[in-house]
Amino acid sequence: MPKSILVAEDSEIVRQIMRSVLEKAGYSVCGEAADGLEAIQKTIELRPDLIVLDLAMPQMSGVEAASVITGILPKVPIILFTMYDVGPSLTSSAGITLVVSKPDGMTKLVEGVRSVLGSPLSESPSRQRESESSYAEYRPLADPNNPSS
């Protein structure tokens, strides 16, 4: 069974792209959240293998949500996927495993997921190369309704 990932991102378009890219890479996106509070609720409910959090979200930031999640499930790795430069002291104190820059694109996100979770069980090396070529063209989209995305 593929490793499960919870995606927390306030932009629905970006969440859809993340889901598509991660699933093409062989992972299972077990749930989505639109803000930090929902990410905490879904973490408790779904018990994912990995959580990908946006930094700037309504209700509660990704760093704040990571701090709470780490208290609940300390062994679950968290990737912060953000447009902003975040200092290592802030991320390590919140229990964040890895920070991936949105401007680096979806390829870097999948590389980050692989570095934390390893390759998904269902993916052969040839399938991995095929999925890498299919998501390489995805770059973060600027969401005109959300300048912090």
MARSE-493450 format. One record per atom (N, C-alpha, C, O): residue in one letter; atom name; z, x, y. Coordinates in steps of 0.02 Angstrom, whole numbers. Layout:
N
   res   atom       c3       c1       c2
     a     CA        Z        X        Y
...
//
This chain:
149
   res   atom       c3       c1       c2
     m      N        0       43      -59
     m     CA        0        0        0
     m      C        0       44       62
     m      O       38       93       65
     p      N      -43       29      112
     p     CA      -46       70      172
     p      C       19       66      212
     p      O       56       17      208
     k      N       32      118      251
     k     CA       91      120      295
     k      C       84       67      349
     k      O       29       55      375
     s      N      139       35      366
     s     CA      137      -20      415
     s      C      157        5      485
     s      O      202       47      493
     i      N      123      -22      534
     i     CA      133       -2      604
     i      C      143      -64      647
     i      O      106     -113      641
     l      N      193      -61      691
     l     CA      203     -111      742
     l      C      174      -83      807
     l      O      190      -27      827
     v      N      132     -123      841
     v     CA      101     -102      904
     v      C      131     -143      960
     v      O      128     -205      959
     a      N      160     -109     1010
     a     CA      188     -143     1069
     a      C      151     -119     1131
     a      O      157      -61     1150
     e      N      115     -164     1161
     e     CA       71     -148     1219
     e      C       62     -213     1257
     e      O       46     -264     1227
     d      N       72     -212     1323
     d     CA       67     -274     1362
     d      C       -4     -298     1372
     d      O      -14     -358     1386
     s      N      -54     -256     1366
     s     CA     -123     -277     1374
     s      C     -150     -301     1307
     s      O     -154     -263     1259
     e      N     -170     -365     1304
     e     CA     -196     -393     1242
     e      C     -259     -357     1219
     e      O     -268     -345     1159
     i      N     -302     -339     1265
     i     CA     -364     -304     1248
     i      C     -348     -236     1216
     i      O     -377     -219     1165
     v      N     -303     -199     1245
     v     CA     -284     -134     1217
     v      C     -252     -142     1149
     v      O     -265     -103     1103
     r      N     -208     -194     1141
     r     CA     -178     -207     1075
     r      C     -231     -221     1023
     r      O     -226     -195      967
     q      N     -281     -260     1040
     q     CA     -335     -276      993
     q      C     -373     -213      973
     q      O     -389     -204      914
     i      N     -388     -171     1021
     i     CA     -423     -109     1006
     i      C     -380      -64      962
     i      O     -404      -35      913
     m      N     -315      -58      979
     m     CA     -270      -17      939
     m      C     -267      -42      867
     m      O     -271       -3      820
     r      N     -260     -108      859
     r     CA     -258     -137      792
     r      C     -321     -120      753
     r      O     -318      -97      696
     s      N     -378     -131      784
     s     CA     -442     -118      751
     s      C     -449      -45      730
     s      O     -468      -30      674
     v      N     -432        0      775
     v     CA     -439       72      762
     v      C     -391       94      707
     v      O     -410      131      661
     l      N     -329       72      711
     l     CA     -279       92      660
     l      C     -296       63      592
     l      O     -287       97      541
     e      N     -320        2      590
     e     CA     -339      -28      526
     e      C     -401        6      497
     e      O     -405       16      436
     k      N     -449       24      539
     k     CA     -508       61      515
     k      C     -488      129      488
     k      O     -521      157      444
     a      N     -434      157      515
     a     CA     -410      222      492
     a      C     -370      215      427
     a      O     -349      265      399
     g      N     -359      153      404
     g     CA     -326      143      339
     g      C     -254      121      343
     g      O     -221      115      291
     y      N     -228      109      403
     y     CA     -158       87      410
     y      C     -156       11      415
     y      O     -206      -21      428
     s      N      -97      -17      405
     s     CA      -86      -88      411
     s      C      -46     -102      475
     s      O       10      -77      482
     v      N      -74     -140      521
     v     CA      -37     -161      580
     v      C       -1     -225      560
     v      O      -31     -278      553
     c      N       65     -219      551
     c     CA      105     -275      526
     c      C      124     -324      581
     c      O      145     -380      566
     g      N      118     -303      644
     g     CA      136     -348      699
     g      C      119     -318      766
     g      O      105     -259      773
     e      N      120     -362      816
     e     CA      106     -343      885
     e      C      160     -371      930
     e      O      188     -424      916
     a      N      174     -336      984
     a     CA      221     -359     1034
     a      C      192     -346     1103
     a      O      156     -297     1114
     a      N      207     -392     1150
     a     CA      179     -387     1218
     a      C      229     -357     1268
     a      O      211     -344     1325
     d      N      292     -347     1246
     d     CA      341     -317     1290
     d      C      396     -283     1248
     d      O      397     -289     1187
     g      N      440     -249     1282
     g     CA      492     -210     1247
     g      C      540     -253     1207
     g      O      560     -234     1152
     l      N      560     -311     1235
     l     CA      606     -355     1198
     l      C      575     -382     1134
     l      O      607     -384     1082
     e      N      512     -401     1139
     e     CA      477     -426     1080
     e      C      469     -370     1029
     e      O      472     -383      969
     a      N      459     -308     1052
     a     CA      453     -251     1006
     a      C      518     -243      966
     a      O      515     -229      906
     i      N      574     -251      998
     i     CA      639     -246      963
     i      C      645     -301      911
     i      O      663     -289      854
     q      N      629     -363      932
     q     CA      634     -420      885
     q      C      588     -410      825
     q      O      609     -422      768
     k      N      526     -389      837
     k     CA      479     -379      782
     k      C      499     -320      738
     k      O      487     -322      677
     t      N      530     -269      767
     t     CA      554     -213      727
     t      C      606     -237      677
     t      O      603     -219      618
     i      N      653     -277      700
     i     CA      706     -304      656
     i      C      675     -348      602
     i      O      695     -343      543
     e      N      629     -390      621
     e     CA      597     -437      575
     e      C      551     -403      524
     e      O      554     -419      465
     l      N      510     -356      547
     l     CA      456     -328      505
     l      C      472     -262      471
     l      O      442     -245      420
     r      N      520     -224      498
     r     CA      538     -158      470
     r      C      477     -114      458
     r      O      465      -93      401
     p      N      440      -98      511
     p     CA      378      -57      503
     p      C      395       15      485
     p      O      451       38      494
     d      N      344       51      461
     d     CA      350      122      446
     d      C      345      164      510
     d      O      369      220      512
     l      N      313      137      562
     l     CA      302      171      625
     l      C      295      119      681
     l      O      271       64      669
     i      N      316      138      741
     i     CA      309       94      799
     i      C      271      133      853
     i      O      288      190      868
     v      N      220      101      881
     v     CA      183      130      938
     v      C      200       87      999
     v      O      187       27     1000
     l      N      231      119     1049
     l     CA      253       84     1109
     l      C      215      108     1171
     l      O      204      168     1180
     d      N      195       61     1213
     d     CA      171       77     1280
     d      C      233       92     1322
     d      O      287       67     1307
     l      N      226      133     1373
     l     CA      283      148     1417
     l      C      297       90     1465
     l      O      353       64     1466
     a      N      247       70     1503
     a     CA      257       20     1556
     a      C      241      -49     1528
     a      O      183      -70     1523
     m      N      295      -85     1511
     m     CA      288     -154     1486
     m      C      338     -199     1522
     m      O      389     -175     1547
     p      N      323     -263     1525
     p     CA      371     -309     1556
     p      C      435     -315     1515
     p      O      437     -295     1457
     q      N      486     -343     1545
     q     CA      550     -356     1514
     q      C      591     -293     1499
     q      O      650     -288     1517
     m      N      559     -244     1468
     m     CA      593     -183     1449
     m      C      540     -130     1436
     m      O      491     -143     1401
     s      N      549      -70     1463
     s     CA      499      -17     1455
     s      C      499        8     1382
     s      O      545       -6     1343
     g      N      448       45     1366
     g     CA      444       75     1300
     g      C      501      123     1285
     g      O      526      126     1229
     v      N      523      160     1335
     v     CA      578      207     1326
     v      C      643      169     1314
     v      O      683      188     1270
     e      N      654      116     1353
     e     CA      714       75     1342
     e      C      714       42     1273
     e      O      765       41     1239
     a      N      656       15     1254
     a     CA      650      -16     1188
     a      C      661       36     1132
     a      O      693       22     1082
     a      N      634       96     1142
     a     CA      642      149     1092
     a      C      716      166     1082
     a      O      738      177     1026
     s      N      754      168     1136
     s     CA      825      183     1132
     s      C      861      131     1089
     s      O      904      148     1048
     v      N      845       68     1099
     v     CA      876       14     1060
     v      C      853       17      987
     v      O      894       12      941
     i      N      788       25      977
     i     CA      760       27      909
     i      C      790       85      869
     i      O      806       78      810
     t      N      798      143      901
     t     CA      826      201      868
     t      C      898      187      845
     t      O      920      212      794
     g      N      935      147      884
     g     CA     1002      128      863
     g      C     1003       82      803
     g      O     1050       82      765
     i      N      950       42      796
     i     CA      945       -6      741
     i      C      916       26      678
     i      O      943       19      623
     l      N      860       61      686
     l     CA      825       94      631
     l      C      812      167      649
     l      O      756      184      669
     p      N      862      210      643
     p     CA      855      278      667
     p      C      803      321      632
     p      O      781      371      660
     k      N      782      303      573
     k     CA      733      343      536
     k      C      661      323      548
     k      O      615      357      525
     v      N      650      268      583
     v     CA      581      245      597
     v      C      553      285      655
     v      O      581      283      710
     p      N      497      321      644
     p     CA      468      359      699
     p      C      436      314      752
     p      O      412      259      737
     i      N      437      339      814
     i     CA      410      302      870
     i      C      361      347      908
     i      O      378      403      926
     i      N      301      320      920
     i     CA      252      355      962
     i      C      247      317     1028
     i      O      238      256     1028
     l      N      253      353     1082
     l     CA      243      325     1149
     l      C      171      338     1169
     l      O      150      396     1174
     f      N      132      285     1181
     f     CA       62      289     1199
     f      C       57      267     1271
     f      O       64      208     1286
     t      N       45      315     1317
     t     CA       54      300     1388
     t      C        4      335     1433
     t      O      -27      385     1414
     m      N       -3      308     1493
     m     CA      -45      337     1545
     m      C       -6      389     1585
     m      O      -35      429     1622
     y      N       60      388     1579
     y     CA      103      427     1623
     y      C      127      491     1590
     y      O      133      495     1529
     d      N      142      541     1632
     d     CA      175      601     1607
     d      C      249      585     1598
     d      O      282      560     1644
     v      N      274      599     1539
     v     CA      343      583     1524
     v      C      377      648     1502
     v      O      351      684     1459
     g      N      434      662     1532
     g     CA      470      724     1516
     g      C      500      723     1446
     g      O      520      670     1422
     p      N      504      782     1415
     p     CA      532      785     1347
     p      C      605      764     1343
     p      O      627      738     1292
     s      N      644      775     1396
     s     CA      714      756     1392
     s      C      721      680     1388
     s      O      765      654     1353
     l      N      678      643     1424
     l     CA      680      571     1422
     l      C      660      544     1353
     l      O      693      500     1326
     t      N      607      572     1325
     t     CA      583      547     1261
     t      C      629      566     1204
     t      O      640      525     1159
     s      N      655      626     1204
     s     CA      699      646     1148
     s      C      765      607     1150
     s      O      792      590     1098
     s      N      791      593     1209
     s     CA      853      555     1214
     s      C      843      482     1192
     s      O      891      449     1172
     a      N      781      457     1196
     a     CA      766      389     1175
     a      C      747      385     1101
     a      O      737      331     1074
     g      N      741      443     1068
     g     CA      722      443      998
     g      C      647      439      986
     g      O      626      422      930
     i      N      608      455     1036
     i     CA      535      454     1029
     i      C      512      516      992
     i      O      530      572     1010
     t      N      472      506      941
     t     CA      448      560      898
     t      C      391      599      930
     t      O      388      660      925
     l      N      345      563      962
     l     CA      284      593      988
     l      C      260      554     1048
     l      O      267      493     1051
     v      N      230      589     1097
     v     CA      198      556     1154
     v      C      124      571     1150
     v      O      104      628     1143
     v      N       83      518     1155
     v     CA       10      525     1155
     v      C      -15      495     1220
     v      O        4      440     1239
     s      N      -57      532     1255
     s     CA      -85      511     1319
     s      C     -143      462     1308
     s      O     -189      477     1271
     k      N     -141      405     1341
     k     CA     -196      357     1336
     k      C     -263      386     1358
     k      O     -314      372     1327
     p      N     -264      427     1412
     p     CA     -329      455     1431
     p      C     -361      498     1376
     p      O     -422      509     1378
     d      N     -322      522     1328
     d     CA     -351      561     1273
     d      C     -387      516     1223
     d      O     -425      541     1181
     g      N     -376      451     1226
     g     CA     -413      404     1185
     g      C     -382      388     1117
     g      O     -330      414     1099
     m      N     -416      345     1082
     m     CA     -392      320     1018
     m      C     -394      374      963
     m      O     -355      371      916
     t      N     -439      421      969
     t     CA     -442      475      920
     t      C     -376      512      918
     t      O     -350      526      864
     k      N     -348      527      977
     k     CA     -284      562      981
     k      C     -227      518      955
     k      O     -180      544      925
     l      N     -231      453      966
     l     CA     -180      409      939
     l      C     -180      411      863
     l      O     -127      418      832
     v      N     -238      406      833
     v     CA     -242      408      759
     v      C     -219      476      734
     v      O     -185      480      683
     e      N     -238      529      768
     e     CA     -214      596      748
     e      C     -138      599      752
     e      O     -106      628      708
     g      N     -109      569      803
     g     CA      -36      567      810
     g      C       -4      528      754
     g      O       47      549      726
     v      N      -33      470      738
     v     CA       -7      430      682
     v      C      -10      469      618
     v      O       38      470      579
     r      N      -66      502      606
     r     CA      -72      543      545
     r      C      -21      600      543
     r      O        5      616      490
     s      N       -8      630      601
     s     CA       40      685      602
     s      C      110      661      586
     s      O      151      699      560
     v      N      125      599      602
     v     CA      191      571      589
     v      C      196      539      519
     v      O      244      551      483
     l      N      146      499      501
     l     CA      148      462      438
     l      C      111      495      381
     l      O      123      480      322
     g      N       65      540      397
     g     CA       20      566      346
     g      C      -39      518      339
     g      O      -41      465      371
     s      N      -86      536      296
     s     CA     -144      493      285
     s      C     -124      432      246
     s      O      -79      436      203
     p      N     -155      375      260
     p     CA     -139      315      222
     p      C     -159      323      149
     p      O     -207      358      134
     l      N     -122      292      105
     l     CA     -134      298       33
     l      C     -203      275       12
     l      O     -232      302      -35
     s      N     -229      224       46
     s     CA     -292      194       25
     s      C     -353      231       50
     s      O     -410      208       38
     e      N     -344      286       84
     e     CA     -401      318      117
     e      C     -420      383       83
     e      O     -380      429       78
     s      N     -482      386       61
     s     CA     -508      447       32
     s      C     -534      492       88
     s      O     -544      468      144
     p      N     -544      558       76
     p     CA     -570      601      129
     p      C     -637      577      158
     p      O     -647      584      219
     s      N     -681      550      116
     s     CA     -745      527      143
     s      C     -735      465      187
     s      O     -768      457      238
     r      N     -689      420      167
     r     CA     -673      361      207
     r      C     -640      382      273
     r      O     -653      351      325
     q      N     -599      434      270
     q     CA     -566      459      331
     q      C     -619      483      381
     q      O     -614      466      440
     r      N     -668      522      358
     r     CA     -721      546      403
     r      C     -761      487      432
     r      O     -778      487      491
     e      N     -775      437      389
     e     CA     -812      379      411
     e      C     -774      341      465
     e      O     -803      321      516
     s      N     -709      331      455
     s     CA     -670      293      504
     s      C     -662      333      569
     s      O     -659      304      623
     e      N     -657      399      564
     e     CA     -651      440      625
     e      C     -713      432      668
     e      O     -707      428      730
     s      N     -772      429      638
     s     CA     -832      421      678
     s      C     -836      351      708
     s      O     -867      343      761
     s      N     -806      301      675
     s     CA     -811      233      701
     s      C     -764      220      759
     s      O     -776      173      798
     y      N     -711      259      767
     y     CA     -666      246      824
     y      C     -670      300      877
     y      O     -636      295      928
     a      N     -710      350      867
     a     CA     -715      404      916
     a      C     -740      380      984
     a      O     -724      410     1035
     e      N     -779      326      984
     e     CA     -806      303     1048
     e      C     -755      262     1088
     e      O     -767      250     1147
     y      N     -701      241     1058
     y     CA     -651      203     1095
     y      C     -613      247     1143
     y      O     -585      298     1124
     r      N     -613      229     1206
     r     CA     -574      262     1258
     r      C     -531      208     1289
     r      O     -550      149     1287
     p      N     -475      224     1317
     p     CA     -434      172     1348
     p      C     -472      136     1403
     p      O     -510      165     1441
     l      N     -460       71     1405
     l     CA     -492       30     1457
     l      C     -442       20     1514
     l      O     -383        9     1502
     a      N     -467       23     1574
     a     CA     -424        5     1631
     a      C     -420      -70     1633
     a      O     -472     -104     1634
     d      N     -361      -97     1633
     d     CA     -350     -168     1636
     d      C     -340     -187     1709
     d      O     -288     -169     1738
     p      N     -387     -222     1740
     p     CA     -381     -237     1812
     p      C     -320     -280     1827
     p      O     -297     -279     1884
     n      N     -294     -316     1778
     n     CA     -235     -357     1789
     n      C     -171     -319     1779
     n      O     -117     -344     1795
     n      N     -175     -257     1754
     n     CA     -116     -218     1740
     n      C     -129     -145     1758
     n      O     -155     -108     1716
     p      N     -114     -125     1818
     p     CA     -129      -56     1838
     p      C      -88       -4     1801
     p      O     -104       55     1803
     s      N      -35      -25     1765
     s     CA        6       23     1729
     s      C      -17       34     1658
     s      O       13       73     1622
     s      N      -70       -1     1635
     s     CA      -92        6     1566
     s      C     -125       73     1553
     s      O     -146       86     1497
//
